[in-house]
């Protein structure tokens, strides 16, 4: 009979308590960030067909949802706005009484301990659907930065705990940092979407936010999917400009980028488990092809294992229930 090795790794896999005792990576609801979508009206909860379980909510309903998230122990919410009207300069984004600004004030009252973060971009507010000003069919960089900074300042003044620029225009973190500091908001952190790729996985989100570009695409400013070293340069530049945390988006197709960023930088690192990643699992689970709970938690663990400190995910509320 062959001699077995002294080391048998299966010994700690034998029972659930033994496996839990030596588990290397753990999920906690406090590390999850739930996207919330504010829309005009009252008592509005409008389900999104491409994102089962996710809805646009009027300000009153969003405040109630924020209170629920807080009760579940979720760490933060990331607010997006769907304005009643759009124009070519995205003025609804930086209106002091804009939809996100209203939602911030209401959510703060309903959920005082929930971290409120806001997406800072113009795409949902412009009639052309691009993330900055457009001249002669091109998104202009430097002229757009002032409007992004104004948006961030208006969000912070309305109660945002952190602002999250997602536009991917060059220099926007520096412009926002300067704008916040000039407004006496130097304590407001910036969570930069530093490595945001021009991805095929954003489709369902664009239905929620009504932000599909009216022409062209966003490949001239979002990152090219084959590039990793460029992502690290983007992260480095954002940190140099004053970002307090960095983000990789999407998450699952870019686990290597999350890992590379974690190894290079000591700053807090977030990852966005985007709408397409969520919708794929939802669709497969609806057909009985996989177990949603198991697949969702495994996906979130993969993102955490790659190095993310916090995860923006549409599963935030469900995951908090599952982990309880």
Secondary structure, DSSP 4 states (H G I P E B T S, - for coil): -PPPPS--GGGGGSSHHHHHHT-S----GGGEEEEEEEESSSS-EEEETTEEEEEEEEHHHHHHHHHHHHHTT--EEEEEEE-S--BTT-GGGS-TTSHHHHHHHHHHHH-TTSEEEEEE-STTTBTT--SS-EETTEE-SHHHHHHHHHHHHHHHHTT-SEEEE-S--TTHHHHHHHHHHHTT-TT-EEEEEEEEB--GGGHHHHHHHT---SSS-STTTSBPTT-SHHHHHHHHHHHHHT-SEEEEESSGGGHHHHHHHHHH--SEEEEEE-HHHHHHHHHHHHTTSS-HHHHHHHHHHHHHHHT-SEEEETTHHHHHHHH-
